Amino acid sequence: MCLGLPGRVVELTPGGHLARVDVAGVVRDINLELLDGPFEPGDYVLVHSGFALERMSADEARDALGVFMP
């Protein structure tokens, strides 16, 4: 079983394959190549091992984070 956390795209790198993503207050470089773009700052993604695995709505991200940070 793996654990994914929601994150908010803060900044896109040139080329759009990497993004700076805020995951629970920690900004990390995340690979976006597994998902169809385009992405924009403010978009939410599910992150696992440095890769974005799924797009999420803001409500889905908030609900998921609520499990870990009640």
CHARMM internal coordinates of N, CA and C (Angstrom, degrees):
IC EDIT
DIST 1 N 1 CA 1.4398
DIST 1 CA 1 C 1.5295
ANGL 1 N 1 CA 1 C 108.16
DIST 1 C 2 N 1.2999
ANGL 1 CA 1 C 2 N 116.27
DIHE 1 N 1 CA 1 C 2 N 141.03
DIST 2 N 2 CA 1.4638
ANGL 1 C 2 N 2 CA 120.08
DIHE 1 CA 1 C 2 N 2 CA 179.41
DIST 2 CA 2 C 1.5281
ANGL 2 N 2 CA 2 C 109.20
DIHE 1 C 2 N 2 CA 2 C -118.59
DIST 2 C 3 N 1.3024
ANGL 2 CA 2 C 3 N 113.84
DIHE 2 N 2 CA 2 C 3 N 161.37
DIST 3 N 3 CA 1.4575
ANGL 2 C 3 N 3 CA 120.16
DIHE 2 CA 2 C 3 N 3 CA -177.73
DIST 3 CA 3 C 1.5189
ANGL 3 N 3 CA 3 C 108.79
DIHE 2 C 3 N 3 CA 3 C -117.76
DIST 3 C 4 N 1.3081
ANGL 3 CA 3 C 4 N 116.70
DIHE 3 N 3 CA 3 C 4 N 126.87
DIST 4 N 4 CA 1.4542
ANGL 3 C 4 N 4 CA 121.60
DIHE 3 CA 3 C 4 N 4 CA 175.51
DIST 4 CA 4 C 1.5137
ANGL 4 N 4 CA 4 C 109.20
DIHE 3 C 4 N 4 CA 4 C -117.37
DIST 4 C 5 N 1.3165
ANGL 4 CA 4 C 5 N 115.87
DIHE 4 N 4 CA 4 C 5 N 144.38
DIST 5 N 5 CA 1.4575
ANGL 4 C 5 N 5 CA 121.43
DIHE 4 CA 4 C 5 N 5 CA 178.57
DIST 5 CA 5 C 1.5194
ANGL 5 N 5 CA 5 C 109.96
DIHE 4 C 5 N 5 CA 5 C -120.17
DIST 5 C 6 N 1.3129
ANGL 5 CA 5 C 6 N 117.77
DIHE 5 N 5 CA 5 C 6 N 143.92
DIST 6 N 6 CA 1.4554
ANGL 5 C 6 N 6 CA 119.74
DIHE 5 CA 5 C 6 N 6 CA 177.07
DIST 6 CA 6 C 1.5237
ANGL 6 N 6 CA 6 C 110.77
DIHE 5 C 6 N 6 CA 6 C -75.39
DIST 6 C 7 N 1.3182
ANGL 6 CA 6 C 7 N 114.80
DIHE 6 N 6 CA 6 C 7 N 146.81
DIST 7 N 7 CA 1.4508
ANGL 6 C 7 N 7 CA 120.79
DIHE 6 CA 6 C 7 N 7 CA 176.81
DIST 7 CA 7 C 1.5168
ANGL 7 N 7 CA 7 C 110.54
DIHE 6 C 7 N 7 CA 7 C -142.33
DIST 7 C 8 N 1.3386
ANGL 7 CA 7 C 8 N 115.21
DIHE 7 N 7 CA 7 C 8 N 156.61
DIST 8 N 8 CA 1.4705
ANGL 7 C 8 N 8 CA 121.56
DIHE 7 CA 7 C 8 N 8 CA 179.97
DIST 8 CA 8 C 1.5171
ANGL 8 N 8 CA 8 C 108.76
DIHE 7 C 8 N 8 CA 8 C -108.30
DIST 8 C 9 N 1.3264
ANGL 8 CA 8 C 9 N 116.34
DIHE 8 N 8 CA 8 C 9 N 127.32
DIST 9 N 9 CA 1.4598
ANGL 8 C 9 N 9 CA 121.36
DIHE 8 CA 8 C 9 N 9 CA 177.98
DIST 9 CA 9 C 1.5241
ANGL 9 N 9 CA 9 C 108.41
DIHE 8 C 9 N 9 CA 9 C -64.97
DIST 9 C 10 N 1.3317
ANGL 9 CA 9 C 10 N 115.61
DIHE 9 N 9 CA 9 C 10 N 124.99
DIST 10 N 10 CA 1.4562
ANGL 9 C 10 N 10 CA 121.81
DIHE 9 CA 9 C 10 N 10 CA -179.99
DIST 10 CA 10 C 1.5180
ANGL 10 N 10 CA 10 C 110.63
DIHE 9 C 10 N 10 CA 10 C -101.10
DIST 10 C 11 N 1.3323
ANGL 10 CA 10 C 11 N 115.96
DIHE 10 N 10 CA 10 C 11 N -40.50
DIST 11 N 11 CA 1.4701
ANGL 10 C 11 N 11 CA 120.68
DIHE 10 CA 10 C 11 N 11 CA -175.03
DIST 11 CA 11 C 1.5215
ANGL 11 N 11 CA 11 C 108.80
DIHE 10 C 11 N 11 CA 11 C -154.75
DIST 11 C 12 N 1.3196
ANGL 11 CA 11 C 12 N 116.54
DIHE 11 N 11 CA 11 C 12 N 140.81
DIST 12 N 12 CA 1.4664
ANGL 11 C 12 N 12 CA 122.05
DIHE 11 CA 11 C 12 N 12 CA 176.14
DIST 12 CA 12 C 1.5185
ANGL 12 N 12 CA 12 C 109.59
DIHE 11 C 12 N 12 CA 12 C -101.04
DIST 12 C 13 N 1.3178
ANGL 12 CA 12 C 13 N 116.28
DIHE 12 N 12 CA 12 C 13 N 141.75
DIST 13 N 13 CA 1.4584
ANGL 12 C 13 N 13 CA 120.01
DIHE 12 CA 12 C 13 N 13 CA 175.05
DIST 13 CA 13 C 1.5216
ANGL 13 N 13 CA 13 C 108.87
DIHE 12 C 13 N 13 CA 13 C -85.03
DIST 13 C 14 N 1.3271
ANGL 13 CA 13 C 14 N 118.14
DIHE 13 N 13 CA 13 C 14 N 157.80
DIST 14 N 14 CA 1.4729
ANGL 13 C 14 N 14 CA 119.77
DIHE 13 CA 13 C 14 N 14 CA 176.75
DIST 14 CA 14 C 1.5260
ANGL 14 N 14 CA 14 C 110.38
DIHE 13 C 14 N 14 CA 14 C -55.46
DIST 14 C 15 N 1.3138
ANGL 14 CA 14 C 15 N 116.55
DIHE 14 N 14 CA 14 C 15 N 134.71
DIST 15 N 15 CA 1.4555
ANGL 14 C 15 N 15 CA 121.64
DIHE 14 CA 14 C 15 N 15 CA -177.26
DIST 15 CA 15 C 1.5183
ANGL 15 N 15 CA 15 C 112.36
DIHE 14 C 15 N 15 CA 15 C 98.36
DIST 15 C 16 N 1.3292
ANGL 15 CA 15 C 16 N 117.49
DIHE 15 N 15 CA 15 C 16 N -23.99
DIST 16 N 16 CA 1.4578
ANGL 15 C 16 N 16 CA 122.06
DIHE 15 CA 15 C 16 N 16 CA 173.92
DIST 16 CA 16 C 1.5082
ANGL 16 N 16 CA 16 C 116.68
DIHE 15 C 16 N 16 CA 16 C 75.71
DIST 16 C 17 N 1.3427
ANGL 16 CA 16 C 17 N 119.09
DIHE 16 N 16 CA 16 C 17 N 9.85
DIST 17 N 17 CA 1.4676
ANGL 16 C 17 N 17 CA 120.08
DIHE 16 CA 16 C 17 N 17 CA -179.03
DIST 17 CA 17 C 1.5254
ANGL 17 N 17 CA 17 C 112.51
DIHE 16 C 17 N 17 CA 17 C -88.73
DIST 17 C 18 N 1.3187
ANGL 17 CA 17 C 18 N 116.56
DIHE 17 N 17 CA 17 C 18 N -20.41
DIST 18 N 18 CA 1.4606
ANGL 17 C 18 N 18 CA 121.81
DIHE 17 CA 17 C 18 N 18 CA 177.75
DIST 18 CA 18 C 1.5155
ANGL 18 N 18 CA 18 C 108.97
DIHE 17 C 18 N 18 CA 18 C -125.31
DIST 18 C 19 N 1.3210
ANGL 18 CA 18 C 19 N 114.87
DIHE 18 N 18 CA 18 C 19 N 152.37
DIST 19 N 19 CA 1.4603
ANGL 18 C 19 N 19 CA 119.97
DIHE 18 CA 18 C 19 N 19 CA 176.98
DIST 19 CA 19 C 1.5143
ANGL 19 N 19 CA 19 C 109.10
DIHE 18 C 19 N 19 CA 19 C -142.46
DIST 19 C 20 N 1.3165
ANGL 19 CA 19 C 20 N 115.17
DIHE 19 N 19 CA 19 C 20 N 152.65
DIST 20 N 20 CA 1.4579
ANGL 19 C 20 N 20 CA 121.49
DIHE 19 CA 19 C 20 N 20 CA 169.40
DIST 20 CA 20 C 1.5272
ANGL 20 N 20 CA 20 C 104.04
DIHE 19 C 20 N 20 CA 20 C -86.86
DIST 20 C 21 N 1.3348
ANGL 20 CA 20 C 21 N 115.73
DIHE 20 N 20 CA 20 C 21 N 122.60
DIST 21 N 21 CA 1.4603
ANGL 20 C 21 N 21 CA 121.14
DIHE 20 CA 20 C 21 N 21 CA -174.32
DIST 21 CA 21 C 1.5221
ANGL 21 N 21 CA 21 C 109.20
DIHE 20 C 21 N 21 CA 21 C -126.20
DIST 21 C 22 N 1.3185
ANGL 21 CA 21 C 22 N 116.13
DIHE 21 N 21 CA 21 C 22 N 131.27
DIST 22 N 22 CA 1.4614
ANGL 21 C 22 N 22 CA 122.71
DIHE 21 CA 21 C 22 N 22 CA 177.46
DIST 22 CA 22 C 1.5236
ANGL 22 N 22 CA 22 C 108.01
DIHE 21 C 22 N 22 CA 22 C -85.65
DIST 22 C 23 N 1.3306
ANGL 22 CA 22 C 23 N 115.45
DIHE 22 N 22 CA 22 C 23 N 111.36
DIST 23 N 23 CA 1.4615
ANGL 22 C 23 N 23 CA 121.70
DIHE 22 CA 22 C 23 N 23 CA 178.81
DIST 23 CA 23 C 1.5290
ANGL 23 N 23 CA 23 C 107.31
DIHE 22 C 23 N 23 CA 23 C -113.37
DIST 23 C 24 N 1.3181
ANGL 23 CA 23 C 24 N 116.78
DIHE 23 N 23 CA 23 C 24 N 103.62
DIST 24 N 24 CA 1.4643
ANGL 23 C 24 N 24 CA 122.85
DIHE 23 CA 23 C 24 N 24 CA 179.36
DIST 24 CA 24 C 1.5223
ANGL 24 N 24 CA 24 C 112.13
DIHE 23 C 24 N 24 CA 24 C 53.71
DIST 24 C 25 N 1.3294
ANGL 24 CA 24 C 25 N 116.55
DIHE 24 N 24 CA 24 C 25 N 40.17
DIST 25 N 25 CA 1.4582
ANGL 24 C 25 N 25 CA 121.13
DIHE 24 CA 24 C 25 N 25 CA 176.80
DIST 25 CA 25 C 1.5122
ANGL 25 N 25 CA 25 C 115.45
DIHE 24 C 25 N 25 CA 25 C 90.98
DIST 25 C 26 N 1.3158
ANGL 25 CA 25 C 26 N 117.68
DIHE 25 N 25 CA 25 C 26 N -4.37
DIST 26 N 26 CA 1.4648
ANGL 25 C 26 N 26 CA 122.14
DIHE 25 CA 25 C 26 N 26 CA 177.98
DIST 26 CA 26 C 1.5249
ANGL 26 N 26 CA 26 C 107.86
DIHE 25 C 26 N 26 CA 26 C -110.83
DIST 26 C 27 N 1.3272
ANGL 26 CA 26 C 27 N 116.87
DIHE 26 N 26 CA 26 C 27 N 123.50
DIST 27 N 27 CA 1.4695
ANGL 26 C 27 N 27 CA 120.71
DIHE 26 CA 26 C 27 N 27 CA -179.20
DIST 27 CA 27 C 1.5178
ANGL 27 N 27 CA 27 C 108.71
DIHE 26 C 27 N 27 CA 27 C -90.82
DIST 27 C 28 N 1.3416
ANGL 27 CA 27 C 28 N 114.87
DIHE 27 N 27 CA 27 C 28 N 125.05
DIST 28 N 28 CA 1.4646
ANGL 27 C 28 N 28 CA 121.54
DIHE 27 CA 27 C 28 N 28 CA -176.55
DIST 28 CA 28 C 1.5212
ANGL 28 N 28 CA 28 C 109.99
DIHE 27 C 28 N 28 CA 28 C -130.51
DIST 28 C 29 N 1.3320
ANGL 28 CA 28 C 29 N 116.47
DIHE 28 N 28 CA 28 C 29 N 156.54
DIST 29 N 29 CA 1.4612
ANGL 28 C 29 N 29 CA 121.33
DIHE 28 CA 28 C 29 N 29 CA 172.27
DIST 29 CA 29 C 1.5222
ANGL 29 N 29 CA 29 C 107.99
DIHE 28 C 29 N 29 CA 29 C -82.63
DIST 29 C 30 N 1.3377
ANGL 29 CA 29 C 30 N 116.40
DIHE 29 N 29 CA 29 C 30 N 125.64
DIST 30 N 30 CA 1.4635
ANGL 29 C 30 N 30 CA 122.52
DIHE 29 CA 29 C 30 N 30 CA -176.21
DIST 30 CA 30 C 1.5234
ANGL 30 N 30 CA 30 C 109.08
DIHE 29 C 30 N 30 CA 30 C -125.21
DIST 30 C 31 N 1.3370
ANGL 30 CA 30 C 31 N 115.61
DIHE 30 N 30 CA 30 C 31 N 137.35
DIST 31 N 31 CA 1.4532
ANGL 30 C 31 N 31 CA 122.36
DIHE 30 CA 30 C 31 N 31 CA 177.78
DIST 31 CA 31 C 1.5276
ANGL 31 N 31 CA 31 C 109.16
DIHE 30 C 31 N 31 CA 31 C -83.08
DIST 31 C 32 N 1.3367
ANGL 31 CA 31 C 32 N 116.18
DIHE 31 N 31 CA 31 C 32 N 128.01
DIST 32 N 32 CA 1.4652
ANGL 31 C 32 N 32 CA 122.55
DIHE 31 CA 31 C 32 N 32 CA -177.74
DIST 32 CA 32 C 1.5234
ANGL 32 N 32 CA 32 C 113.51
DIHE 31 C 32 N 32 CA 32 C -102.65
DIST 32 C 33 N 1.3119
ANGL 32 CA 32 C 33 N 118.15
DIHE 32 N 32 CA 32 C 33 N 1.24
DIST 33 N 33 CA 1.4634
ANGL 32 C 33 N 33 CA 121.02
DIHE 32 CA 32 C 33 N 33 CA -169.75
DIST 33 CA 33 C 1.5301
ANGL 33 N 33 CA 33 C 114.98
DIHE 32 C 33 N 33 CA 33 C -65.89
DIST 33 C 34 N 1.3204
ANGL 33 CA 33 C 34 N 119.14
DIHE 33 N 33 CA 33 C 34 N -15.90
DIST 34 N 34 CA 1.4619
ANGL 33 C 34 N 34 CA 119.92
DIHE 33 CA 33 C 34 N 34 CA 179.41
DIST 34 CA 34 C 1.5286
ANGL 34 N 34 CA 34 C 112.55
DIHE 33 C 34 N 34 CA 34 C -79.12
DIST 34 C 35 N 1.3297
ANGL 34 CA 34 C 35 N 116.89
DIHE 34 N 34 CA 34 C 35 N -11.59
DIST 35 N 35 CA 1.4679
ANGL 34 C 35 N 35 CA 121.45
DIHE 34 CA 34 C 35 N 35 CA -177.64
DIST 35 CA 35 C 1.5210
ANGL 35 N 35 CA 35 C 110.76
DIHE 34 C 35 N 35 CA 35 C -116.75
DIST 35 C 36 N 1.3274
ANGL 35 CA 35 C 36 N 114.98
DIHE 35 N 35 CA 35 C 36 N 153.56
DIST 36 N 36 CA 1.4592
ANGL 35 C 36 N 36 CA 120.19
DIHE 35 CA 35 C 36 N 36 CA 174.53
DIST 36 CA 36 C 1.5179
ANGL 36 N 36 CA 36 C 109.42
DIHE 35 C 36 N 36 CA 36 C -75.11
DIST 36 C 37 N 1.3165
ANGL 36 CA 36 C 37 N 116.72
DIHE 36 N 36 CA 36 C 37 N 136.85
DIST 37 N 37 CA 1.4581
ANGL 36 C 37 N 37 CA 122.67
DIHE 36 CA 36 C 37 N 37 CA 177.50
DIST 37 CA 37 C 1.5029
ANGL 37 N 37 CA 37 C 108.99
DIHE 36 C 37 N 37 CA 37 C -94.55
DIST 37 C 38 N 1.2749
ANGL 37 CA 37 C 38 N 116.91
DIHE 37 N 37 CA 37 C 38 N -167.01
DIST 38 N 38 CA 1.4590
ANGL 37 C 38 N 38 CA 126.68
DIHE 37 CA 37 C 38 N 38 CA 0.77
DIST 38 CA 38 C 1.5228
ANGL 38 N 38 CA 38 C 111.33
DIHE 37 C 38 N 38 CA 38 C -82.20
DIST 38 C 39 N 1.3188
ANGL 38 CA 38 C 39 N 114.78
DIHE 38 N 38 CA 38 C 39 N 162.68
DIST 39 N 39 CA 1.4551
ANGL 38 C 39 N 39 CA 122.89
DIHE 38 CA 38 C 39 N 39 CA 176.14
DIST 39 CA 39 C 1.5119
ANGL 39 N 39 CA 39 C 109.12
DIHE 38 C 39 N 39 CA 39 C -114.34
DIST 39 C 40 N 1.3128
ANGL 39 CA 39 C 40 N 115.59
DIHE 39 N 39 CA 39 C 40 N 155.92
DIST 40 N 40 CA 1.4621
ANGL 39 C 40 N 40 CA 121.43
DIHE 39 CA 39 C 40 N 40 CA 177.20
DIST 40 CA 40 C 1.5252
ANGL 40 N 40 CA 40 C 108.45
DIHE 39 C 40 N 40 CA 40 C -137.64
DIST 40 C 41 N 1.3251
ANGL 40 CA 40 C 41 N 117.20
DIHE 40 N 40 CA 40 C 41 N 152.45
DIST 41 N 41 CA 1.4627
ANGL 40 C 41 N 41 CA 118.82
DIHE 40 CA 40 C 41 N 41 CA 173.77
DIST 41 CA 41 C 1.5261
ANGL 41 N 41 CA 41 C 110.29
DIHE 40 C 41 N 41 CA 41 C -53.51
DIST 41 C 42 N 1.3288
ANGL 41 CA 41 C 42 N 115.76
DIHE 41 N 41 CA 41 C 42 N 135.93
DIST 42 N 42 CA 1.4558
ANGL 41 C 42 N 42 CA 121.41
DIHE 41 CA 41 C 42 N 42 CA -177.37
DIST 42 CA 42 C 1.5190
ANGL 42 N 42 CA 42 C 113.07
DIHE 41 C 42 N 42 CA 42 C 102.64
DIST 42 C 43 N 1.3412
ANGL 42 CA 42 C 43 N 117.38
DIHE 42 N 42 CA 42 C 43 N -17.26
DIST 43 N 43 CA 1.4620
ANGL 42 C 43 N 43 CA 120.27
DIHE 42 CA 42 C 43 N 43 CA 176.12
DIST 43 CA 43 C 1.5262
ANGL 43 N 43 CA 43 C 109.15
DIHE 42 C 43 N 43 CA 43 C -68.77
DIST 43 C 44 N 1.3267
ANGL 43 CA 43 C 44 N 116.69
DIHE 43 N 43 CA 43 C 44 N 151.71
DIST 44 N 44 CA 1.4588
ANGL 43 C 44 N 44 CA 122.55
DIHE 43 CA 43 C 44 N 44 CA 177.80
DIST 44 CA 44 C 1.5166
ANGL 44 N 44 CA 44 C 110.26
DIHE 43 C 44 N 44 CA 44 C -111.89
DIST 44 C 45 N 1.3386
ANGL 44 CA 44 C 45 N 115.67
DIHE 44 N 44 CA 44 C 45 N 141.07
DIST 45 N 45 CA 1.4587
ANGL 44 C 45 N 45 CA 122.11
DIHE 44 CA 44 C 45 N 45 CA 179.19
DIST 45 CA 45 C 1.5269
ANGL 45 N 45 CA 45 C 108.96
DIHE 44 C 45 N 45 CA 45 C -137.53
DIST 45 C 46 N 1.3274
ANGL 45 CA 45 C 46 N 116.13
DIHE 45 N 45 CA 45 C 46 N 153.80
DIST 46 N 46 CA 1.4547
ANGL 45 C 46 N 46 CA 122.41
DIHE 45 CA 45 C 46 N 46 CA 173.26
DIST 46 CA 46 C 1.5228
ANGL 46 N 46 CA 46 C 107.05
DIHE 45 C 46 N 46 CA 46 C -90.15
DIST 46 C 47 N 1.3395
ANGL 46 CA 46 C 47 N 117.37
DIHE 46 N 46 CA 46 C 47 N 125.27
DIST 47 N 47 CA 1.4592
ANGL 46 C 47 N 47 CA 122.89
DIHE 46 CA 46 C 47 N 47 CA -172.45
DIST 47 CA 47 C 1.5205
ANGL 47 N 47 CA 47 C 110.54
DIHE 46 C 47 N 47 CA 47 C -113.23
DIST 47 C 48 N 1.3345
ANGL 47 CA 47 C 48 N 115.44
DIHE 47 N 47 CA 47 C 48 N 134.31
DIST 48 N 48 CA 1.4634
ANGL 47 C 48 N 48 CA 122.11
DIHE 47 CA 47 C 48 N 48 CA 173.42
DIST 48 CA 48 C 1.5188
ANGL 48 N 48 CA 48 C 108.30
DIHE 47 C 48 N 48 CA 48 C -143.68
DIST 48 C 49 N 1.3091
ANGL 48 CA 48 C 49 N 116.62
DIHE 48 N 48 CA 48 C 49 N 125.94
DIST 49 N 49 CA 1.4710
ANGL 48 C 49 N 49 CA 123.03
DIHE 48 CA 48 C 49 N 49 CA 175.79
DIST 49 CA 49 C 1.5215
ANGL 49 N 49 CA 49 C 113.02
DIHE 48 C 49 N 49 CA 49 C 52.69
DIST 49 C 50 N 1.3216
ANGL 49 CA 49 C 50 N 116.72
DIHE 49 N 49 CA 49 C 50 N 38.75
DIST 50 N 50 CA 1.4549
ANGL 49 C 50 N 50 CA 120.74
DIHE 49 CA 49 C 50 N 50 CA 175.83
DIST 50 CA 50 C 1.5177
ANGL 50 N 50 CA 50 C 115.47
DIHE 49 C 50 N 50 CA 50 C 83.84
DIST 50 C 51 N 1.3209
ANGL 50 CA 50 C 51 N 117.33
DIHE 50 N 50 CA 50 C 51 N 6.29
DIST 51 N 51 CA 1.4668
ANGL 50 C 51 N 51 CA 121.69
DIHE 50 CA 50 C 51 N 51 CA 179.72
DIST 51 CA 51 C 1.5239
ANGL 51 N 51 CA 51 C 110.11
DIHE 50 C 51 N 51 CA 51 C -122.14
DIST 51 C 52 N 1.3245
ANGL 51 CA 51 C 52 N 116.23
DIHE 51 N 51 CA 51 C 52 N 141.38
DIST 52 N 52 CA 1.4580
ANGL 51 C 52 N 52 CA 121.67
DIHE 51 CA 51 C 52 N 52 CA 172.12
DIST 52 CA 52 C 1.5264
ANGL 52 N 52 CA 52 C 107.10
DIHE 51 C 52 N 52 CA 52 C -82.81
DIST 52 C 53 N 1.3304
ANGL 52 CA 52 C 53 N 117.06
DIHE 52 N 52 CA 52 C 53 N 123.06
DIST 53 N 53 CA 1.4601
ANGL 52 C 53 N 53 CA 121.52
DIHE 52 CA 52 C 53 N 53 CA -176.04
DIST 53 CA 53 C 1.5190
ANGL 53 N 53 CA 53 C 113.96
DIHE 52 C 53 N 53 CA 53 C -102.71
DIST 53 C 54 N 1.3320
ANGL 53 CA 53 C 54 N 116.61
DIHE 53 N 53 CA 53 C 54 N -21.51
DIST 54 N 54 CA 1.4576
ANGL 53 C 54 N 54 CA 120.13
DIHE 53 CA 53 C 54 N 54 CA -174.64
DIST 54 CA 54 C 1.5295
ANGL 54 N 54 CA 54 C 109.55
DIHE 53 C 54 N 54 CA 54 C -160.87
DIST 54 C 55 N 1.3238
ANGL 54 CA 54 C 55 N 116.93
DIHE 54 N 54 CA 54 C 55 N 145.26
DIST 55 N 55 CA 1.4619
ANGL 54 C 55 N 55 CA 121.16
DIHE 54 CA 54 C 55 N 55 CA 171.26
DIST 55 CA 55 C 1.5229
ANGL 55 N 55 CA 55 C 108.06
DIHE 54 C 55 N 55 CA 55 C -78.83
DIST 55 C 56 N 1.3240
ANGL 55 CA 55 C 56 N 115.50
DIHE 55 N 55 CA 55 C 56 N 148.70
DIST 56 N 56 CA 1.4632
ANGL 55 C 56 N 56 CA 120.81
DIHE 55 CA 55 C 56 N 56 CA 178.67
DIST 56 CA 56 C 1.5234
ANGL 56 N 56 CA 56 C 109.01
DIHE 55 C 56 N 56 CA 56 C -134.97
DIST 56 C 57 N 1.3103
ANGL 56 CA 56 C 57 N 115.57
DIHE 56 N 56 CA 56 C 57 N 153.76
DIST 57 N 57 CA 1.4629
ANGL 56 C 57 N 57 CA 119.42
DIHE 56 CA 56 C 57 N 57 CA 171.27
DIST 57 CA 57 C 1.5302
ANGL 57 N 57 CA 57 C 107.38
DIHE 56 C 57 N 57 CA 57 C -82.57
DIST 57 C 58 N 1.3117
ANGL 57 CA 57 C 58 N 116.35
DIHE 57 N 57 CA 57 C 58 N 165.40
DIST 58 N 58 CA 1.4644
ANGL 57 C 58 N 58 CA 120.75
DIHE 57 CA 57 C 58 N 58 CA 177.59
DIST 58 CA 58 C 1.5298
ANGL 58 N 58 CA 58 C 110.38
DIHE 57 C 58 N 58 CA 58 C -61.12
DIST 58 C 59 N 1.3247
ANGL 58 CA 58 C 59 N 117.40
DIHE 58 N 58 CA 58 C 59 N -37.61
DIST 59 N 59 CA 1.4673
ANGL 58 C 59 N 59 CA 120.85
DIHE 58 CA 58 C 59 N 59 CA 179.09
DIST 59 CA 59 C 1.5293
ANGL 59 N 59 CA 59 C 111.26
DIHE 58 C 59 N 59 CA 59 C -66.54
DIST 59 C 60 N 1.3294
ANGL 59 CA 59 C 60 N 117.44
DIHE 59 N 59 CA 59 C 60 N -43.04
DIST 60 N 60 CA 1.4658
ANGL 59 C 60 N 60 CA 120.86
DIHE 59 CA 59 C 60 N 60 CA 177.84
DIST 60 CA 60 C 1.5303
ANGL 60 N 60 CA 60 C 110.79
DIHE 59 C 60 N 60 CA 60 C -62.01
DIST 60 C 61 N 1.3168
ANGL 60 CA 60 C 61 N 116.55
DIHE 60 N 60 CA 60 C 61 N -42.02
DIST 61 N 61 CA 1.4649
ANGL 60 C 61 N 61 CA 120.78
DIHE 60 CA 60 C 61 N 61 CA 179.57
DIST 61 CA 61 C 1.5288
ANGL 61 N 61 CA 61 C 110.38
DIHE 60 C 61 N 61 CA 61 C -63.80
DIST 61 C 62 N 1.3177
ANGL 61 CA 61 C 62 N 117.52
DIHE 61 N 61 CA 61 C 62 N -45.38
DIST 62 N 62 CA 1.4607
ANGL 61 C 62 N 62 CA 121.66
DIHE 61 CA 61 C 62 N 62 CA 179.99
DIST 62 CA 62 C 1.5269
ANGL 62 N 62 CA 62 C 110.80
DIHE 61 C 62 N 62 CA 62 C -61.41
DIST 62 C 63 N 1.3398
ANGL 62 CA 62 C 63 N 116.93
DIHE 62 N 62 CA 62 C 63 N -44.40
DIST 63 N 63 CA 1.4598
ANGL 62 C 63 N 63 CA 120.92
DIHE 62 CA 62 C 63 N 63 CA 179.87
DIST 63 CA 63 C 1.5316
ANGL 63 N 63 CA 63 C 111.32
DIHE 62 C 63 N 63 CA 63 C -63.59
DIST 63 C 64 N 1.3268
ANGL 63 CA 63 C 64 N 116.71
DIHE 63 N 63 CA 63 C 64 N -41.85
DIST 64 N 64 CA 1.4724
ANGL 63 C 64 N 64 CA 120.71
DIHE 63 CA 63 C 64 N 64 CA -179.78
DIST 64 CA 64 C 1.5234
ANGL 64 N 64 CA 64 C 110.66
DIHE 63 C 64 N 64 CA 64 C -66.20
DIST 64 C 65 N 1.3286
ANGL 64 CA 64 C 65 N 117.57
DIHE 64 N 64 CA 64 C 65 N -43.54
DIST 65 N 65 CA 1.4598
ANGL 64 C 65 N 65 CA 120.13
DIHE 64 CA 64 C 65 N 65 CA 178.68
DIST 65 CA 65 C 1.5251
ANGL 65 N 65 CA 65 C 111.38
DIHE 64 C 65 N 65 CA 65 C -65.66
DIST 65 C 66 N 1.3263
ANGL 65 CA 65 C 66 N 117.25
DIHE 65 N 65 CA 65 C 66 N -28.87
DIST 66 N 66 CA 1.4563
ANGL 65 C 66 N 66 CA 121.04
DIHE 65 CA 65 C 66 N 66 CA 178.66
DIST 66 CA 66 C 1.5214
ANGL 66 N 66 CA 66 C 112.77
DIHE 65 C 66 N 66 CA 66 C -62.10
DIST 66 C 67 N 1.3174
ANGL 66 CA 66 C 67 N 117.10
DIHE 66 N 66 CA 66 C 67 N -25.92
DIST 67 N 67 CA 1.4633
ANGL 66 C 67 N 67 CA 121.11
DIHE 66 CA 66 C 67 N 67 CA 177.56
DIST 67 CA 67 C 1.5223
ANGL 67 N 67 CA 67 C 109.86
DIHE 66 C 67 N 67 CA 67 C -68.72
DIST 67 C 68 N 1.3423
ANGL 67 CA 67 C 68 N 117.46
DIHE 67 N 67 CA 67 C 68 N -37.58
DIST 68 N 68 CA 1.4433
ANGL 67 C 68 N 68 CA 121.92
DIHE 67 CA 67 C 68 N 68 CA -176.14
DIST 68 CA 68 C 1.5221
ANGL 68 N 68 CA 68 C 113.06
DIHE 67 C 68 N 68 CA 68 C -92.35
DIST 68 C 69 N 1.3278
ANGL 68 CA 68 C 69 N 116.40
DIHE 68 N 68 CA 68 C 69 N -25.66
DIST 69 N 69 CA 1.4749
ANGL 68 C 69 N 69 CA 121.62
DIHE 68 CA 68 C 69 N 69 CA -176.89
DIST 69 CA 69 C 1.5143
ANGL 69 N 69 CA 69 C 109.38
DIHE 68 C 69 N 69 CA 69 C -131.51
DIST 69 C 70 N 1.3126
ANGL 69 CA 69 C 70 N 117.60
DIHE 69 N 69 CA 69 C 70 N 71.61
DIST 70 N 70 CA 1.4808
ANGL 69 C 70 N 70 CA 119.42
DIHE 69 CA 69 C 70 N 70 CA -176.09
DIST 70 CA 70 C 1.5079
ANGL 70 N 70 CA 70 C 113.10
DIHE 69 C 70 N 70 CA 70 C -66.87
END
COOR INIT
IC SEED 1 N 1 CA 1 C
IC BUILD
